[in-house]
Amino acid sequence: MTTTLAQRVVAGLKERILDGRLAPGTKLPSESDLIDEYAVSRTVVREAVTRLRAEGLVETFQGRGSFVLTVPEPTSFRVEASAIRTQHDVLAMVDFRLGVECEAASLAATHHTPAAADAVRAALEAFATAGPDHAVEADFAFHRAVAAATGNRFYVDLLDSLGPMMIMLPRTRLPEEFSHHDATHVDRVRREHDSIGAAVLARDPETARAAMRLHLGNTRRRLQA
């Protein structure tokens, strides 16, 4: 019961903090005022303030009371190409993609809609027919289509934050035989994409995850070589 009452106090105060009625630096109403306003006990009020403090919305100073902190501005995750300078940075980015995109492929296999499936097929076809000058964009478009097929916007937001540079930067550190001008390499990547796409479309999450891991793992091995 105490927890439920505290949630009500937290919700009321949080709403006032977030909409600006309790501005940063403002002192919270006193315990007595909150007890009267919400018709709760002192224990409930103190639990509510503790929760607000845990969420980083208020700070309490002994003998002075609790004050509203500045609510952090929402930020978008961004990776600037200029910040990825070394071979170590590029390998780290591929490792990051392994952690994200393997699970994305699995979720895409589980959750894709007919429209998402059509988008994956279209991306596969576009990559197969793309010339060297458009291969990076087509490669990225396939990975983005898989991310979108998860139905989870955070995967798409994350890949959009990386953009085609997640494909381009590793390419700049590979020998010529691994470029988009090399027909053998392009065919190898196309087959890796086909394996991922087939597993996604077949609703086979484990195979989709493994196919994506093989594809990105091959990229990593080529970079290390």
Contacts in CASP RR format, 6 or more apart in sequence:
PFRMAT RR
TARGET T0000
AUTHOR 0000-0000-0000
METHOD contacts of the structure
MODEL  1
MTTTLAQRVVAGLKERILDGRLAPGTKLPSESDLIDEYAVSRTVVREAVT
RLRAEGLVETFQGRGSFVLTVPEPTSFRVEASAIRTQHDVLAMVDFRLGV
ECEAASLAATHHTPAAADAVRAALEAFATAGPDHAVEADFAFHRAVAAAT
GNRFYVDLLDSLGPMMIMLPRTRLPEEFSHHDATHVDRVRREHDSIGAAV
LARDPETARAAMRLHLGNTRRRLQA
2 41 0 8 1.000
2 43 0 8 1.000
2 44 0 8 1.000
2 47 0 8 1.000
3 47 0 8 1.000
5 38 0 8 1.000
5 40 0 8 1.000
5 41 0 8 1.000
5 44 0 8 1.000
6 40 0 8 1.000
6 44 0 8 1.000
6 47 0 8 1.000
6 48 0 8 1.000
6 51 0 8 1.000
7 48 0 8 1.000
8 38 0 8 1.000
8 40 0 8 1.000
9 34 0 8 1.000
9 38 0 8 1.000
9 40 0 8 1.000
9 44 0 8 1.000
9 45 0 8 1.000
9 48 0 8 1.000
10 48 0 8 1.000
10 51 0 8 1.000
10 52 0 8 1.000
13 22 0 8 1.000
13 28 0 8 1.000
13 48 0 8 1.000
13 52 0 8 1.000
14 52 0 8 1.000
14 55 0 8 1.000
14 57 0 8 1.000
16 22 0 8 1.000
17 52 0 8 1.000
17 57 0 8 1.000
17 58 0 8 1.000
17 68 0 8 1.000
17 71 0 8 1.000
18 71 0 8 1.000
22 28 0 8 1.000
22 68 0 8 1.000
23 68 0 8 1.000
24 68 0 8 1.000
24 69 0 8 1.000
24 70 0 8 1.000
24 71 0 8 1.000
25 67 0 8 1.000
25 68 0 8 1.000
25 69 0 8 1.000
25 70 0 8 1.000
26 67 0 8 1.000
26 68 0 8 1.000
27 64 0 8 1.000
27 65 0 8 1.000
27 66 0 8 1.000
27 67 0 8 1.000
27 68 0 8 1.000
28 34 0 8 1.000
28 49 0 8 1.000
28 58 0 8 1.000
28 65 0 8 1.000
28 66 0 8 1.000
28 67 0 8 1.000
28 68 0 8 1.000
29 37 0 8 1.000
31 42 0 8 1.000
31 45 0 8 1.000
31 46 0 8 1.000
34 40 0 8 1.000
34 45 0 8 1.000
34 48 0 8 1.000
35 41 0 8 1.000
35 42 0 8 1.000
35 45 0 8 1.000
38 44 0 8 1.000
38 45 0 8 1.000
49 58 0 8 1.000
49 60 0 8 1.000
49 66 0 8 1.000
52 58 0 8 1.000
52 66 0 8 1.000
53 59 0 8 1.000
53 60 0 8 1.000
53 66 0 8 1.000
56 69 0 8 1.000
57 68 0 8 1.000
57 69 0 8 1.000
57 71 0 8 1.000
58 66 0 8 1.000
58 67 0 8 1.000
58 68 0 8 1.000
58 69 0 8 1.000
59 66 0 8 1.000
59 67 0 8 1.000
59 69 0 8 1.000
60 66 0 8 1.000
60 67 0 8 1.000
61 67 0 8 1.000
76 157 0 8 1.000
76 161 0 8 1.000
77 157 0 8 1.000
77 158 0 8 1.000
77 161 0 8 1.000
78 161 0 8 1.000
79 93 0 8 1.000
79 161 0 8 1.000
79 162 0 8 1.000
79 165 0 8 1.000
81 165 0 8 1.000
81 168 0 8 1.000
81 169 0 8 1.000
83 89 0 8 1.000
84 90 0 8 1.000
84 93 0 8 1.000
84 165 0 8 1.000
84 169 0 8 1.000
87 173 0 8 1.000
87 223 0 8 1.000
90 169 0 8 1.000
90 170 0 8 1.000
90 173 0 8 1.000
90 223 0 8 1.000
91 220 0 8 1.000
91 223 0 8 1.000
91 224 0 8 1.000
93 162 0 8 1.000
93 166 0 8 1.000
93 169 0 8 1.000
93 170 0 8 1.000
94 170 0 8 1.000
94 216 0 8 1.000
94 217 0 8 1.000
94 219 0 8 1.000
94 220 0 8 1.000
94 223 0 8 1.000
95 220 0 8 1.000
97 162 0 8 1.000
97 166 0 8 1.000
97 216 0 8 1.000
98 213 0 8 1.000
98 216 0 8 1.000
98 217 0 8 1.000
98 220 0 8 1.000
100 155 0 8 1.000
100 158 0 8 1.000
100 159 0 8 1.000
101 143 0 8 1.000
101 146 0 8 1.000
101 147 0 8 1.000
101 212 0 8 1.000
101 216 0 8 1.000
102 209 0 8 1.000
102 212 0 8 1.000
102 213 0 8 1.000
102 216 0 8 1.000
103 209 0 8 1.000
104 146 0 8 1.000
104 147 0 8 1.000
104 150 0 8 1.000
104 155 0 8 1.000
104 212 0 8 1.000
105 146 0 8 1.000
105 196 0 8 1.000
105 199 0 8 1.000
105 200 0 8 1.000
105 205 0 8 1.000
105 208 0 8 1.000
105 209 0 8 1.000
105 211 0 8 1.000
105 212 0 8 1.000
106 205 0 8 1.000
106 206 0 8 1.000
106 208 0 8 1.000
106 209 0 8 1.000
107 150 0 8 1.000
107 151 0 8 1.000
107 152 0 8 1.000
107 155 0 8 1.000
107 205 0 8 1.000
108 116 0 8 1.000
108 120 0 8 1.000
108 146 0 8 1.000
108 147 0 8 1.000
108 149 0 8 1.000
108 150 0 8 1.000
108 151 0 8 1.000
108 200 0 8 1.000
108 208 0 8 1.000
109 199 0 8 1.000
109 200 0 8 1.000
109 202 0 8 1.000
109 203 0 8 1.000
109 204 0 8 1.000
109 205 0 8 1.000
109 207 0 8 1.000
109 208 0 8 1.000
110 203 0 8 1.000
110 205 0 8 1.000
111 149 0 8 1.000
111 150 0 8 1.000
111 151 0 8 1.000
111 152 0 8 1.000
112 120 0 8 1.000
112 149 0 8 1.000
112 150 0 8 1.000
112 151 0 8 1.000
112 200 0 8 1.000
112 201 0 8 1.000
112 203 0 8 1.000
113 149 0 8 1.000
113 151 0 8 1.000
116 145 0 8 1.000
116 148 0 8 1.000
116 149 0 8 1.000
116 151 0 8 1.000
117 149 0 8 1.000
117 200 0 8 1.000
117 201 0 8 1.000
119 145 0 8 1.000
119 148 0 8 1.000
119 149 0 8 1.000
120 142 0 8 1.000
120 145 0 8 1.000
120 146 0 8 1.000
120 149 0 8 1.000
120 197 0 8 1.000
120 200 0 8 1.000
120 201 0 8 1.000
121 201 0 8 1.000
122 145 0 8 1.000
123 138 0 8 1.000
123 141 0 8 1.000
123 142 0 8 1.000
123 144 0 8 1.000
123 145 0 8 1.000
124 142 0 8 1.000
124 193 0 8 1.000
124 194 0 8 1.000
124 197 0 8 1.000
126 138 0 8 1.000
126 141 0 8 1.000
126 142 0 8 1.000
127 135 0 8 1.000
127 138 0 8 1.000
127 139 0 8 1.000
127 141 0 8 1.000
127 142 0 8 1.000
127 189 0 8 1.000
127 190 0 8 1.000
127 193 0 8 1.000
128 190 0 8 1.000
130 137 0 8 1.000
130 138 0 8 1.000
131 180 0 8 1.000
132 179 0 8 1.000
132 180 0 8 1.000
132 181 0 8 1.000
135 180 0 8 1.000
135 186 0 8 1.000
136 164 0 8 1.000
136 167 0 8 1.000
136 168 0 8 1.000
136 171 0 8 1.000
136 180 0 8 1.000
137 164 0 8 1.000
139 164 0 8 1.000
139 167 0 8 1.000
139 180 0 8 1.000
139 189 0 8 1.000
139 193 0 8 1.000
140 159 0 8 1.000
140 163 0 8 1.000
140 164 0 8 1.000
140 166 0 8 1.000
140 167 0 8 1.000
142 193 0 8 1.000
143 159 0 8 1.000
143 166 0 8 1.000
143 167 0 8 1.000
144 156 0 8 1.000
144 159 0 8 1.000
144 160 0 8 1.000
146 196 0 8 1.000
146 197 0 8 1.000
146 200 0 8 1.000
146 212 0 8 1.000
147 155 0 8 1.000
147 156 0 8 1.000
147 158 0 8 1.000
147 159 0 8 1.000
148 155 0 8 1.000
148 156 0 8 1.000
149 200 0 8 1.000
159 166 0 8 1.000
170 219 0 8 1.000
170 223 0 8 1.000
171 178 0 8 1.000
171 179 0 8 1.000
171 180 0 8 1.000
173 223 0 8 1.000
174 222 0 8 1.000
174 223 0 8 1.000
176 182 0 8 1.000
177 184 0 8 1.000
177 185 0 8 1.000
178 185 0 8 1.000
178 222 0 8 1.000
179 185 0 8 1.000
180 186 0 8 1.000
188 218 0 8 1.000
189 215 0 8 1.000
192 211 0 8 1.000
192 214 0 8 1.000
192 215 0 8 1.000
192 218 0 8 1.000
193 215 0 8 1.000
195 211 0 8 1.000
195 214 0 8 1.000
195 215 0 8 1.000
196 208 0 8 1.000
196 211 0 8 1.000
196 212 0 8 1.000
196 215 0 8 1.000
197 208 0 8 1.000
197 211 0 8 1.000
198 211 0 8 1.000
199 205 0 8 1.000
199 207 0 8 1.000
199 208 0 8 1.000
199 210 0 8 1.000
199 211 0 8 1.000
200 208 0 8 1.000
END
